[in-house]
Amino acid sequence: MSIPIVGRSPVVDRRRGAKGPRFDRRDTLPDGPDAMSTGRRRRTAPLAAILAFVAVLAGTIGGVQTLPTRYSATSVVSFMPRPQTMTSADTLRLMVEKYAVLATSATITQTAGDAMHARADELASATTATLDAGTGNLEVAVAWSSRQQSVDAANAVADALVRRARYDELVEAEVTSPAVASRAVIRPSRPLLRSAGALAAVLVGILMWTLVRGRPARRATVDGRRLAGDGAW
């Protein structure tokens, strides 16, 4: 005797004590709760991805807007050997490195701070001196909350270094590219942070879509009963 079940043919379990037909664990039904669950996941995945994208993007933009705005202005000081000395290129590089350290020293920042009416310690923490590789140029960058103050501070530090070099026996210095307001840049870069936030939002959205859509489906049921044990109903 066979038991008619729509969509599947039963396999009779002839083991002792077994009751009723037996189905293979791998059997699934094309309809019922699993079909509805699969359809629901397919509809929910895009929505979850969009919500995750919007949440991450909004959080990033909001965080970027709350960052303090600082302007970075750069002045370039060029060093060269004095005509009466036989200074080698290696010696010149070492001398420029010394002046890079002096740019944030208490002596230079005190002199520059007095010129622009700023505290020496505040100016020292805002100043960065970078040696241009292969040249005798020293880039002095100062980040300040005001565009014009950053320009004044960079030029004040550069002028203090030039005055200090007047008493140097090996090198002399001059400001070859003073800082100007039109070239002051905003730090940190807002467009770069927004682009990074948008990329992160896209990646999170894709991850959310994958997780929601790829959740394992519930095992098939017939008449509301789940397959369990060794496959016997």
Beta strands, then each sheet from edge to edge (+ up, - down):
strand 1: 11-12
strand 2: 21-22
strand 3: 70-81
strand 4: 127-131
strand 5: 137-144
strand 6: 171-177
strand 7: 185-187
strand 8: 221-222
strand 9: 225-226
sheet 1: 1+ 2-
sheet 2: 4+ 5- 3+ 6-
sheet 3: 4+ 5- 3+ 7-
sheet 4: 8+ 9-
end
